[in-house]
């Protein structure tokens, strides 16, 4: 799981020209969920975001207080493009969790944030929608967070991963129809069989 956390003076989300969410001072969190993420990574990210010390204390000392200490708001936006892998210059998103799973996972993330903090101070965008995110970065301060890499047990691979692995094995092991035809042994009694390279007309020569 990856998150880009920005300290903001204000932030908002607009969908189809209509503002659907906004906050004042606090944090704007862009969250990218990967195929391998579990409840463990989710809980780690919730703790990190809420306890990240990016605000000043009462005396003005920087990097002393968290969003919870200051009772500020948090705006979360689902951002699958954070799981991008570049292939040359083309973004590839196969490591991002599929939409159906990701929506449930993201909603669980929001629920855990609200349980750990104050529900009314946690805002979000609209999952899966085309959004305009307006961010007034304060500082600017931008922190990149990533959950610890987990050792993946093959037994815990998702159904999707297993399907993808089977497809890849099938592609590498099963020859194409045309290659099977090229490699198939020819019956010597087959009048269409060639005795050599393409274009060999020896069978047509008169004795």
C-alpha positions in Angstrom: 0.0 0.0 0.0 1.3 3.5 -0.9 0.1 6.9 0.3 1.1 10.4 -0.6 0.3 12.6 2.4 0.2 16.4 2.0 -0.1 18.9 4.7 -2.8 21.3 3.4 -4.3 24.7 4.3 -7.4 23.4 2.5 -8.4 20.7 0.0 -11.6 19.6 -1.9 -12.9 17.1 -4.4 -15.1 17.9 -7.3 -17.0 15.4 -9.5 -18.8 16.5 -12.6 -18.5 20.2 -11.7 -20.0 19.6 -8.2 -17.9 19.8 -5.0 -18.6 16.7 -3.0 -16.1 17.0 -0.2 -13.8 19.6 1.4 -11.6 20.2 4.4 -9.8 23.1 6.0 -6.3 22.6 7.6 -5.2 19.1 7.9 -4.0 16.2 5.6 -4.9 15.2 2.1 -4.1 11.5 1.6 -3.8 9.9 -1.9 -4.0 6.2 -1.4 -2.9 3.4 -3.7 -3.9 -0.2 -2.9 -1.9 -3.2 -4.3 -2.8 -6.8 -5.1 -0.8 -8.0 -2.1 -2.3 -5.7 0.6 -4.0 -7.2 3.6 -5.5 -6.0 6.9 -2.0 -5.8 8.2 -0.9 -3.2 5.7 -4.2 -1.4 6.1 -3.7 -1.0 9.9 -0.1 0.0 9.5 -1.1 2.8 7.1 -3.9 4.0 9.4 -1.5 4.3 12.3 1.2 6.1 10.2 -1.2 8.7 8.8 -2.8 9.6 12.0 0.4 9.8 14.0 2.6 11.5 11.3 4.1 14.6 13.0 4.0 17.3 10.4 2.4 20.2 12.4 3.9 22.7 14.8 3.2 22.7 18.5 1.7 25.6 20.5 5.1 27.3 20.7 5.7 27.1 17.0 8.1 24.2 17.1 7.8 22.3 13.7 7.4 18.6 13.2 5.9 18.1 16.7 2.2 17.4 16.4 0.0 14.9 14.5 -3.3 15.6 12.8 -5.0 14.0 15.8 -3.0 16.2 18.2 -4.3 19.3 16.4 -7.8 18.0 15.8 -7.5 18.7 12.1 -9.4 17.1 9.2 -8.2 14.3 6.8 -9.4 14.1 3.2 -8.7 10.7 1.6 -8.8 10.0 -2.2 -8.4 6.6 -3.8 -5.5 6.8 -6.2 -4.8 3.5 -8.0 -2.2 5.2 -10.3 0.2 5.1 -7.3 0.7 1.4 -8.1 2.0 2.3 -11.5 4.9 0.3 -13.0 6.5 2.0 -16.0 7.1 -0.2 -19.1 9.3 2.3 -21.0 7.1 5.4 -20.9 3.8 3.6 -20.7 2.2 3.2 -17.2 1.1 -0.4 -16.3 -1.3 -0.9 -13.4 -1.5 -4.7 -13.1 -0.2 -4.5 -9.5 -3.2 -2.3 -8.4 -5.9 -4.2 -6.7 -8.9 -4.8 -9.0 -11.8 -2.4 -8.6 -14.3 -4.8 -6.9 -11.8 -5.8 -4.2 -10.3 -2.3 -3.9 -13.6 -0.6 -3.2 -14.3 -2.8 -0.3 -10.7 -2.5 1.0 -10.8 1.3 0.7 -14.1 1.5 2.5 -12.5 -0.6 5.3 -9.6 1.8 5.4 -11.9 4.7 5.9 -13.8 2.9 8.6 -10.6 2.1 10.5 -9.5 5.8 10.2 -12.9 6.9 11.7 -12.7 4.3 14.5 -9.2 5.5 15.4 -10.0 9.2 15.2 -13.2 11.2 14.9 -15.6 10.1 12.2 -16.7 13.6 11.4 -13.2 14.7 10.6 -12.5 12.0 8.0 -13.7 13.0 4.5 -13.3 11.2 1.2 -13.8 11.6 -2.5 -15.9 9.3 -4.7 -14.3 5.9 -5.4 -13.9 5.1 -9.0 -15.1 8.5 -10.2 -13.2 10.9 -12.4 -12.3 13.6 -9.8 -10.7 17.0 -9.7 -8.7 17.2 -6.5 -7.9 20.8 -5.4 -5.0 20.9 -2.9 -3.5 23.9 -1.3 -0.3 22.4 0.0 0.9 24.1 3.2 4.7 24.4 3.2 4.8 22.6 0.8 5.0 19.4 2.9 4.6 16.1 1.1 5.4 12.7 2.7 5.5 9.4 0.8 4.4 6.4 2.9 4.6 2.7 2.0 3.6 -0.3 4.0 6.4 -2.8 4.9 6.9 -5.4 2.2 5.2 -8.6 3.2 6.5 -12.1 2.6 3.9 -13.5 0.4 2.9 -17.1 1.2 1.8 -18.9 -2.0 -1.3 -20.2 -0.1 -2.3 -16.6 0.5 -2.2 -15.5 -3.1 -5.5 -14.1 -4.3 -7.6 -15.9 -6.8 -6.8 -13.3 -9.4 -3.1 -13.8 -9.0 -3.5 -17.6 -9.3 -5.5 -17.1 -12.5 -2.9 -14.8 -13.9 -0.1 -17.3 -13.1 -2.1 -20.1 -14.8 -2.6 -17.9 -17.9 1.1 -17.1 -18.1 2.1 -20.8 -17.8 -0.4 -21.7 -20.4 0.9 -19.1 -22.8 4.5 -20.3 -22.3 3.8 -24.1 -22.4 1.1 -24.5 -25.0 2.4 -24.0 -28.6 0.3 -22.2 -31.0 -1.8 -24.1 -33.5 0.4 -23.0 -36.4 3.6 -24.2 -34.6 2.0 -27.6 -33.8 1.3 -28.0 -37.5 4.8 -27.1 -38.5 6.3 -29.5 -35.9 3.9 -32.4 -36.5 5.6 -35.4 -38.2 4.5 -36.1 -41.7 3.1 -39.4 -42.8 5.2 -40.8 -45.6 2.0 -42.1 -47.2 0.5 -38.7 -47.3 0.7 -37.5 -50.9 0.8 -33.9 -49.7 3.9 -34.5 -47.6 7.1 -32.8 -48.7 10.4 -34.5 -48.7 12.3 -31.4 -47.9 12.2 -27.6 -47.7 9.2 -25.7 -48.9 9.1 -25.6 -52.7 10.6 -29.2 -53.1 8.9 -30.7 -56.1 10.8 -34.0 -56.2 7.6 -36.0 -55.8 6.4 -34.5 -59.1 9.5 -35.6 -61.1 9.1 -38.4 -63.5 11.3 -41.5 -62.9 
